[in-house]
């Protein structure tokens, strides 16, 4: 069990204001890490930070737009001022805007790429030098099964999301190959459909889609709250010391049938 212990580690979680990011922050804290919560919605971050502190954990809320370089630079600076080091980076911030290439606007396409891809680039750009100084780092990038799987139904098409999450896989293997020699591992996770703020008013309420999804998926359901945390903790801990450049699918088996 000591392999999963994160006591003394400092973790940054982007997109920590709700959903999978907030769940991951709670898991990091439960395993002993000090957690820096980053997102644009400061009020939600403050509430989560207070929740963690009341439970006896160490957490700080920092407003950050991962698509904005100055915002990222400032946020990383605040983390260093508060904790003095960064051991773990969970690049979780992301958006999913519906639309095929015919119908998604150029503005929404660019916004998707800015948050889902540029955000990982900027966070990694400013965090990796601090990891290098201590010859240690764990970077976990949240991709999606939609990096390799798509929706045939035009009303569910999310082509910008497909492209951005495939790019996450690409940047993951690139960074993994470059930084492994400095004891910095980089891996990605491809979640299937999970219950979250992002999906509760879209896919989870689409009866036709959910009937199909539950029929195809061997698990016959979407992922539940907290079920991604085990993979996140694994890739962020000593348990995955020799795991690098991997893309781990967590989808209940949806992609195998």
C-alpha contacts under 8 A as a table, 3 or more apart, distances in Angstrom:
res1	aa1	res2	aa2	distance
1	X	4	X	5.68
1	X	5	X	6.88
2	X	5	X	5.01
3	X	237	X	6.50
3	X	238	X	4.98
3	X	239	X	4.83
4	X	31	X	7.35
4	X	233	X	6.83
4	X	234	X	6.58
4	X	237	X	5.25
4	X	238	X	6.23
4	X	239	X	5.90
5	X	31	X	5.63
5	X	32	X	6.59
5	X	237	X	6.94
5	X	238	X	7.92
6	X	9	X	5.41
6	X	28	X	7.32
6	X	31	X	5.41
6	X	32	X	4.91
6	X	33	X	5.05
6	X	237	X	6.55
7	X	31	X	6.73
7	X	32	X	4.07
7	X	33	X	5.18
7	X	34	X	7.90
8	X	32	X	6.88
8	X	33	X	5.98
8	X	34	X	7.08
9	X	32	X	7.48
9	X	33	X	4.93
9	X	34	X	6.22
9	X	86	X	7.59
9	X	87	X	5.79
9	X	88	X	7.40
10	X	33	X	5.58
10	X	34	X	4.76
10	X	35	X	5.88
10	X	36	X	7.53
10	X	83	X	7.17
10	X	85	X	6.74
10	X	86	X	5.27
10	X	87	X	5.24
10	X	88	X	6.23
11	X	28	X	7.37
11	X	33	X	6.47
11	X	34	X	6.19
11	X	35	X	4.92
11	X	36	X	6.12
11	X	86	X	6.34
11	X	87	X	5.99
11	X	88	X	4.41
11	X	89	X	5.79
11	X	90	X	7.41
12	X	35	X	5.94
12	X	36	X	4.73
12	X	37	X	6.25
12	X	38	X	7.18
12	X	86	X	7.37
12	X	88	X	6.13
12	X	89	X	4.88
12	X	90	X	6.04
13	X	16	X	5.69
13	X	21	X	6.61
13	X	24	X	7.66
13	X	25	X	6.48
13	X	35	X	7.30
13	X	36	X	6.28
13	X	37	X	5.37
13	X	38	X	5.95
13	X	89	X	6.31
13	X	90	X	4.90
13	X	91	X	6.49
13	X	92	X	6.73
14	X	21	X	6.85
14	X	37	X	6.51
14	X	38	X	4.68
14	X	39	X	5.82
14	X	66	X	7.74
14	X	90	X	6.39
14	X	91	X	5.53
14	X	92	X	5.25
14	X	93	X	5.14
15	X	18	X	7.12
15	X	21	X	5.45
15	X	22	X	7.68
15	X	37	X	7.85
15	X	38	X	6.04
15	X	39	X	4.82
15	X	40	X	7.81
15	X	91	X	7.81
15	X	92	X	5.54
15	X	93	X	3.93
15	X	94	X	7.05
16	X	19	X	7.62
16	X	20	X	7.68
16	X	21	X	4.20
16	X	22	X	4.61
16	X	24	X	7.89
16	X	25	X	6.78
16	X	37	X	5.49
16	X	38	X	5.68
16	X	39	X	5.79
16	X	45	X	6.89
16	X	92	X	7.69
16	X	93	X	7.52
17	X	21	X	6.75
17	X	22	X	5.72
17	X	37	X	7.53
17	X	38	X	7.41
17	X	39	X	5.90
17	X	40	X	7.89
17	X	41	X	6.43
17	X	42	X	7.71
17	X	44	X	5.27
17	X	45	X	5.00
17	X	48	X	7.31
18	X	21	X	5.93
18	X	22	X	4.81
18	X	23	X	7.59
18	X	44	X	7.45
18	X	196	X	7.90
18	X	197	X	6.80
19	X	22	X	5.51
19	X	23	X	6.34
19	X	195	X	7.90
19	X	196	X	4.72
19	X	197	X	5.41
19	X	198	X	7.35
20	X	23	X	5.04
20	X	24	X	6.05
20	X	92	X	7.88
20	X	196	X	6.60
20	X	225	X	7.66
20	X	226	X	7.63
20	X	228	X	7.63
21	X	24	X	5.07
21	X	25	X	6.21
21	X	92	X	6.14
21	X	93	X	7.53
22	X	25	X	5.06
22	X	26	X	6.36
22	X	48	X	7.44
23	X	26	X	5.20
23	X	27	X	6.34
23	X	225	X	7.37
23	X	226	X	6.04
23	X	229	X	7.24
24	X	27	X	4.96
24	X	28	X	6.14
24	X	226	X	7.63
24	X	228	X	7.89
24	X	229	X	5.75
24	X	232	X	7.27
25	X	28	X	5.14
25	X	29	X	6.25
25	X	35	X	6.67
25	X	37	X	7.31
26	X	29	X	5.18
26	X	30	X	6.11
26	X	52	X	7.13
27	X	30	X	4.96
27	X	31	X	6.26
27	X	229	X	6.38
27	X	233	X	7.47
28	X	31	X	5.25
28	X	32	X	6.49
28	X	33	X	5.37
28	X	34	X	7.61
28	X	35	X	7.03
28	X	233	X	7.00
29	X	32	X	5.10
29	X	33	X	4.92
29	X	34	X	6.24
29	X	35	X	6.50
29	X	52	X	7.39
29	X	57	X	6.04
29	X	58	X	7.36
29	X	59	X	7.99
30	X	33	X	7.36
30	X	57	X	7.74
32	X	57	X	7.72
33	X	58	X	7.73
34	X	57	X	7.12
34	X	58	X	5.03
34	X	59	X	5.85
35	X	58	X	6.40
35	X	59	X	4.70
35	X	60	X	6.54
36	X	59	X	5.74
36	X	60	X	5.03
36	X	61	X	6.15
36	X	62	X	7.07
36	X	79	X	6.67
37	X	45	X	6.47
37	X	49	X	7.45
37	X	59	X	7.11
37	X	60	X	5.99
37	X	61	X	4.78
37	X	62	X	5.96
38	X	45	X	7.34
38	X	61	X	6.30
38	X	62	X	5.10
38	X	63	X	5.73
38	X	64	X	5.62
38	X	75	X	7.76
39	X	42	X	6.83
39	X	45	X	7.11
39	X	62	X	7.02
39	X	63	X	5.39
39	X	64	X	5.02
39	X	65	X	6.38
39	X	66	X	7.75
39	X	93	X	7.60
40	X	63	X	5.22
40	X	64	X	5.17
40	X	65	X	5.50
41	X	44	X	5.72
41	X	45	X	6.49
41	X	63	X	6.83
42	X	45	X	4.94
42	X	46	X	6.03
42	X	61	X	7.16
42	X	62	X	7.08
42	X	63	X	5.42
43	X	46	X	5.11
43	X	47	X	6.34
44	X	47	X	5.12
44	X	48	X	6.32
45	X	48	X	5.14
45	X	49	X	6.04
45	X	61	X	5.36
45	X	62	X	7.47
45	X	63	X	7.91
46	X	49	X	5.05
46	X	50	X	6.10
46	X	60	X	7.95
46	X	61	X	5.65
47	X	50	X	5.15
47	X	51	X	6.20
48	X	51	X	4.95
48	X	52	X	6.26
49	X	52	X	5.20
49	X	53	X	6.15
49	X	59	X	5.41
49	X	60	X	5.91
49	X	61	X	6.02
50	X	53	X	5.05
50	X	54	X	6.09
50	X	59	X	7.98
51	X	54	X	5.29
51	X	55	X	6.46
52	X	55	X	5.08
52	X	56	X	6.55
52	X	57	X	5.29
52	X	58	X	6.93
52	X	59	X	6.55
53	X	56	X	5.05
53	X	57	X	4.84
53	X	58	X	5.83
53	X	59	X	6.51
54	X	57	X	7.25
62	X	75	X	6.39
62	X	78	X	7.76
63	X	75	X	7.24
64	X	71	X	5.52
64	X	72	X	6.17
64	X	75	X	6.17
65	X	68	X	5.57
65	X	71	X	5.82
65	X	72	X	6.68
66	X	69	X	7.24
66	X	71	X	6.96
66	X	72	X	5.70
66	X	93	X	7.59
66	X	115	X	6.29
66	X	118	X	7.65
66	X	119	X	4.54
66	X	120	X	7.59
66	X	122	X	6.98
66	X	123	X	6.89
67	X	72	X	7.76
67	X	114	X	5.24
67	X	115	X	5.12
67	X	118	X	5.89
67	X	119	X	4.78
67	X	122	X	7.34
68	X	71	X	5.31
68	X	72	X	6.24
68	X	119	X	7.79
69	X	72	X	5.14
69	X	73	X	6.07
69	X	122	X	6.37
70	X	73	X	5.04
70	X	74	X	6.05
71	X	74	X	5.19
71	X	75	X	6.11
72	X	75	X	5.06
72	X	76	X	6.13
72	X	122	X	6.78
72	X	123	X	6.34
72	X	126	X	7.61
73	X	76	X	5.36
73	X	77	X	6.15
73	X	126	X	6.45
74	X	77	X	5.03
74	X	78	X	6.25
75	X	78	X	5.07
75	X	79	X	6.35
76	X	79	X	5.05
76	X	80	X	6.29
76	X	123	X	7.97
76	X	126	X	6.83
76	X	127	X	6.83
77	X	80	X	5.16
77	X	81	X	6.19
78	X	81	X	5.01
78	X	82	X	6.13
79	X	82	X	5.15
79	X	83	X	5.89
79	X	84	X	7.21
79	X	85	X	7.63
79	X	86	X	7.65
80	X	83	X	5.29
80	X	84	X	4.41
80	X	85	X	5.57
80	X	86	X	7.15
81	X	84	X	5.71
83	X	86	X	7.60
85	X	130	X	6.74
85	X	131	X	7.61
86	X	89	X	7.55
86	X	127	X	7.18
86	X	130	X	6.54
86	X	131	X	6.28
86	X	137	X	7.61
87	X	131	X	6.43
87	X	136	X	6.60
87	X	137	X	4.97
87	X	138	X	6.28
88	X	137	X	5.88
88	X	138	X	4.73
88	X	139	X	5.82
88	X	140	X	7.87
88	X	236	X	6.44
89	X	124	X	7.98
89	X	127	X	7.77
89	X	137	X	7.96
89	X	138	X	6.32
89	X	139	X	4.77
89	X	140	X	6.24
90	X	139	X	6.01
90	X	140	X	4.86
90	X	141	X	6.01
90	X	142	X	7.57
91	X	119	X	7.91
91	X	120	X	5.97
91	X	123	X	7.63
91	X	139	X	7.52
91	X	140	X	6.15
91	X	141	X	4.76
91	X	142	X	6.08
92	X	141	X	6.39
92	X	142	X	5.18
93	X	115	X	6.92
93	X	116	X	6.73
93	X	119	X	7.60
94	X	112	X	7.65
94	X	115	X	5.80
94	X	116	X	4.88
95	X	112	X	6.23
95	X	115	X	7.07
95	X	116	X	6.76
95	X	161	X	7.67
95	X	198	X	7.70
96	X	112	X	7.02
96	X	158	X	7.07
96	X	160	X	7.87
96	X	161	X	5.58
96	X	198	X	7.75
97	X	104	X	7.97
97	X	108	X	7.09
97	X	112	X	7.27
97	X	158	X	6.27
97	X	160	X	7.36
97	X	161	X	6.89
98	X	104	X	7.12
98	X	155	X	7.71
98	X	156	X	6.46
98	X	157	X	5.99
98	X	158	X	4.60
98	X	159	X	7.63
99	X	102	X	7.52
99	X	103	X	5.43
99	X	104	X	4.64
99	X	154	X	7.82
99	X	155	X	7.35
99	X	156	X	7.29
99	X	157	X	5.34
99	X	158	X	4.99
99	X	159	X	6.42
99	X	160	X	7.74
100	X	103	X	5.40
100	X	104	X	5.86
100	X	154	X	7.13
100	X	157	X	5.35
100	X	158	X	5.86
100	X	159	X	5.24
100	X	160	X	7.75
101	X	104	X	5.70
101	X	159	X	6.18
101	X	160	X	7.59
104	X	108	X	6.42
104	X	109	X	6.58
104	X	160	X	7.96
105	X	108	X	5.23
105	X	109	X	6.20
106	X	109	X	4.98
106	X	110	X	6.08
107	X	110	X	5.20
107	X	111	X	6.09
108	X	111	X	4.95
108	X	112	X	6.08
109	X	112	X	5.25
109	X	113	X	6.40
109	X	160	X	5.62
110	X	113	X	5.15
110	X	114	X	5.96
111	X	114	X	4.95
111	X	115	X	6.26
112	X	115	X	5.52
112	X	116	X	5.82
112	X	117	X	7.86
112	X	160	X	6.46
112	X	161	X	6.79
112	X	164	X	7.11
113	X	116	X	5.27
113	X	117	X	5.22
113	X	118	X	6.37
113	X	160	X	7.35
113	X	164	X	5.78
114	X	117	X	5.84
114	X	118	X	4.73
114	X	119	X	6.23
115	X	118	X	5.84
115	X	119	X	4.91
115	X	120	X	7.83
116	X	119	X	5.85
116	X	120	X	6.84
116	X	164	X	5.99
116	X	165	X	7.16
116	X	168	X	7.66
117	X	120	X	5.38
117	X	121	X	6.45
117	X	164	X	6.04
117	X	165	X	7.75
117	X	167	X	6.75
117	X	168	X	6.31
118	X	121	X	4.94
118	X	122	X	6.06
119	X	122	X	5.23
119	X	123	X	6.06
120	X	123	X	5.26
120	X	124	X	5.92
120	X	141	X	7.53
120	X	168	X	7.89
121	X	124	X	5.30
121	X	125	X	5.91
122	X	125	X	4.98
122	X	126	X	6.40
123	X	126	X	5.51
123	X	127	X	6.01
124	X	127	X	5.07
124	X	128	X	5.60
125	X	128	X	5.96
125	X	129	X	7.51
126	X	129	X	6.47
126	X	130	X	7.73
127	X	130	X	5.56
127	X	131	X	6.57
128	X	131	X	4.94
128	X	132	X	6.03
128	X	137	X	7.72
129	X	132	X	5.01
129	X	133	X	6.37
130	X	133	X	5.24
130	X	134	X	6.96
131	X	134	X	5.47
131	X	135	X	6.02
131	X	136	X	5.39
131	X	137	X	5.24
131	X	184	X	7.30
132	X	135	X	4.76
132	X	136	X	6.41
132	X	137	X	7.56
132	X	182	X	6.42
132	X	184	X	7.65
133	X	136	X	7.95
135	X	182	X	5.57
135	X	183	X	5.63
135	X	184	X	7.22
136	X	182	X	6.99
136	X	183	X	5.07
136	X	184	X	5.41
137	X	183	X	6.46
137	X	184	X	4.28
137	X	185	X	6.34
138	X	184	X	5.73
138	X	185	X	5.20
138	X	186	X	6.22
138	X	235	X	7.35
138	X	236	X	5.50
138	X	237	X	7.64
139	X	184	X	7.42
139	X	185	X	6.19
139	X	186	X	4.70
139	X	187	X	6.49
139	X	236	X	7.23
140	X	186	X	5.90
140	X	187	X	5.14
140	X	188	X	5.42
140	X	189	X	7.35
140	X	232	X	7.33
140	X	235	X	6.82
140	X	236	X	7.06
141	X	168	X	7.04
141	X	172	X	7.07
141	X	186	X	7.61
141	X	187	X	6.28
141	X	188	X	4.48
141	X	189	X	6.38
142	X	168	X	7.58
142	X	188	X	5.63
142	X	189	X	5.08
142	X	190	X	6.44
142	X	191	X	7.66
143	X	147	X	6.90
143	X	165	X	4.95
143	X	166	X	7.31
143	X	168	X	5.72
143	X	169	X	6.66
143	X	188	X	6.20
143	X	189	X	5.55
143	X	190	X	4.84
143	X	191	X	7.06
144	X	147	X	5.52
144	X	165	X	5.93
144	X	189	X	6.79
144	X	190	X	3.74
144	X	191	X	4.91
144	X	192	X	6.41
144	X	249	X	7.77
145	X	148	X	5.93
145	X	149	X	5.91
145	X	190	X	4.86
145	X	191	X	5.81
145	X	192	X	5.46
145	X	249	X	6.70
145	X	251	X	7.59
145	X	255	X	7.52
146	X	149	X	4.56
146	X	150	X	5.72
146	X	161	X	7.47
146	X	162	X	5.35
146	X	165	X	6.75
146	X	166	X	7.67
146	X	190	X	7.84
146	X	192	X	7.87
147	X	150	X	7.96
147	X	162	X	5.22
147	X	163	X	6.85
147	X	164	X	7.62
147	X	165	X	4.79
147	X	166	X	4.16
147	X	167	X	7.84
147	X	169	X	7.58
147	X	190	X	7.73
148	X	162	X	7.52
148	X	166	X	6.93
149	X	162	X	7.93
149	X	255	X	7.69
150	X	157	X	7.37
150	X	162	X	7.15
151	X	154	X	7.44
151	X	156	X	6.11
151	X	157	X	5.54
151	X	158	X	7.78
152	X	156	X	7.58
152	X	157	X	6.99
153	X	156	X	5.43
153	X	157	X	6.40
154	X	157	X	5.11
158	X	161	X	5.29
158	X	162	X	6.24
159	X	162	X	4.95
159	X	163	X	6.18
160	X	163	X	5.15
160	X	164	X	6.05
161	X	164	X	5.11
161	X	165	X	6.02
162	X	165	X	5.45
162	X	166	X	6.21
163	X	166	X	5.24
163	X	167	X	6.26
164	X	167	X	5.01
164	X	168	X	6.42
165	X	168	X	4.94
165	X	169	X	6.72
166	X	169	X	5.28
166	X	170	X	6.55
167	X	170	X	4.88
167	X	171	X	6.21
168	X	171	X	5.28
168	X	172	X	6.06
168	X	188	X	7.66
169	X	172	X	5.09
169	X	173	X	6.51
169	X	188	X	6.60
169	X	247	X	7.02
170	X	173	X	5.56
170	X	174	X	6.32
171	X	174	X	5.02
171	X	175	X	6.08
172	X	175	X	5.38
172	X	176	X	5.97
172	X	186	X	6.03
172	X	187	X	5.99
172	X	188	X	6.39
172	X	245	X	6.18
173	X	176	X	4.91
173	X	177	X	6.12
173	X	186	X	7.38
173	X	187	X	7.48
173	X	245	X	4.73
173	X	246	X	7.35
174	X	177	X	5.46
174	X	178	X	6.42
174	X	245	X	7.94
175	X	178	X	5.10
175	X	179	X	5.97
175	X	186	X	6.48
175	X	245	X	7.90
176	X	179	X	5.62
176	X	180	X	5.82
176	X	184	X	7.62
176	X	185	X	5.82
176	X	186	X	4.76
176	X	187	X	7.11
176	X	244	X	5.99
176	X	245	X	4.90
177	X	180	X	5.99
177	X	245	X	7.03
178	X	181	X	7.26
179	X	182	X	5.36
179	X	183	X	6.88
179	X	184	X	5.46
179	X	185	X	6.89
180	X	183	X	5.14
180	X	184	X	5.08
180	X	185	X	5.53
180	X	186	X	7.94
180	X	244	X	7.44
181	X	184	X	7.26
185	X	241	X	7.78
185	X	243	X	7.25
185	X	244	X	5.26
185	X	245	X	7.31
186	X	244	X	5.66
186	X	245	X	5.62
186	X	246	X	7.78
187	X	235	X	7.16
187	X	243	X	7.72
187	X	244	X	5.77
187	X	245	X	4.89
187	X	246	X	5.03
187	X	247	X	6.12
188	X	245	X	7.44
188	X	246	X	6.22
188	X	247	X	4.73
188	X	248	X	6.41
189	X	231	X	7.87
189	X	232	X	7.94
189	X	247	X	5.43
189	X	248	X	4.79
189	X	249	X	5.88
189	X	250	X	7.16
190	X	247	X	6.68
190	X	248	X	5.89
190	X	249	X	4.49
190	X	250	X	5.99
190	X	251	X	7.75
191	X	194	X	7.33
191	X	228	X	7.52
191	X	249	X	5.90
191	X	250	X	4.77
191	X	251	X	5.62
192	X	222	X	7.51
192	X	223	X	7.26
192	X	249	X	7.46
192	X	250	X	6.02
192	X	251	X	4.11
192	X	252	X	7.54
192	X	254	X	7.42
193	X	199	X	7.91
193	X	222	X	5.30
193	X	223	X	6.07
193	X	251	X	6.76
194	X	199	X	7.30
194	X	222	X	5.33
194	X	223	X	4.26
194	X	224	X	6.00
194	X	225	X	7.43
195	X	199	X	6.30
195	X	200	X	6.33
195	X	204	X	7.55
195	X	222	X	6.76
195	X	223	X	6.15
195	X	224	X	5.62
195	X	225	X	6.28
196	X	199	X	5.38
196	X	200	X	5.81
196	X	225	X	7.54
197	X	200	X	5.44
197	X	201	X	7.51
198	X	201	X	7.24
198	X	202	X	7.47
199	X	202	X	5.10
199	X	203	X	5.42
199	X	204	X	5.86
200	X	203	X	6.74
200	X	204	X	5.18
200	X	205	X	6.65
201	X	204	X	6.45
201	X	205	X	5.84
202	X	205	X	5.56
202	X	206	X	6.44
203	X	206	X	5.04
203	X	209	X	6.94
203	X	210	X	7.15
204	X	207	X	7.43
204	X	210	X	6.43
205	X	210	X	7.67
206	X	209	X	5.42
206	X	210	X	6.12
207	X	210	X	5.15
207	X	211	X	6.06
208	X	211	X	5.29
208	X	212	X	6.38
209	X	212	X	5.18
209	X	213	X	6.00
210	X	213	X	4.88
210	X	214	X	5.91
211	X	214	X	5.41
211	X	215	X	6.13
212	X	215	X	5.12
212	X	216	X	6.16
213	X	216	X	5.32
213	X	217	X	5.91
213	X	220	X	7.45
213	X	221	X	7.44
213	X	222	X	7.97
213	X	254	X	7.83
214	X	217	X	5.28
214	X	218	X	7.82
214	X	219	X	7.47
214	X	220	X	4.18
214	X	221	X	5.02
214	X	222	X	7.31
215	X	218	X	7.61
215	X	220	X	5.94
216	X	220	X	7.11
216	X	254	X	6.50
216	X	257	X	6.96
217	X	220	X	5.00
217	X	221	X	6.86
217	X	252	X	6.64
217	X	253	X	5.95
217	X	254	X	4.29
217	X	255	X	7.84
217	X	257	X	7.45
218	X	252	X	6.63
218	X	253	X	5.69
218	X	254	X	6.45
218	X	257	X	7.92
219	X	222	X	7.86
219	X	252	X	5.28
219	X	253	X	6.72
219	X	254	X	7.78
221	X	252	X	7.91
222	X	251	X	7.69
222	X	252	X	7.60
223	X	227	X	6.37
223	X	228	X	7.91
223	X	251	X	6.95
223	X	252	X	7.18
224	X	227	X	5.71
225	X	228	X	7.75
226	X	229	X	5.40
226	X	230	X	7.99
227	X	230	X	6.68
228	X	231	X	5.78
228	X	232	X	6.50
228	X	250	X	7.07
229	X	232	X	4.99
229	X	233	X	6.04
230	X	233	X	5.27
230	X	234	X	6.09
231	X	234	X	5.02
231	X	235	X	6.21
232	X	235	X	5.35
232	X	236	X	6.13
233	X	236	X	4.97
233	X	237	X	6.00
234	X	237	X	5.41
234	X	238	X	7.69
234	X	239	X	5.87
234	X	240	X	6.00
235	X	239	X	7.32
235	X	240	X	5.41
235	X	243	X	7.68
236	X	240	X	7.28
237	X	240	X	6.09
237	X	241	X	7.28
238	X	241	X	5.01
240	X	243	X	5.05
243	X	246	X	6.90
250	X	253	X	7.68
251	X	254	X	5.64
251	X	255	X	7.14
253	X	256	X	5.56
253	X	257	X	7.32
254	X	257	X	6.24
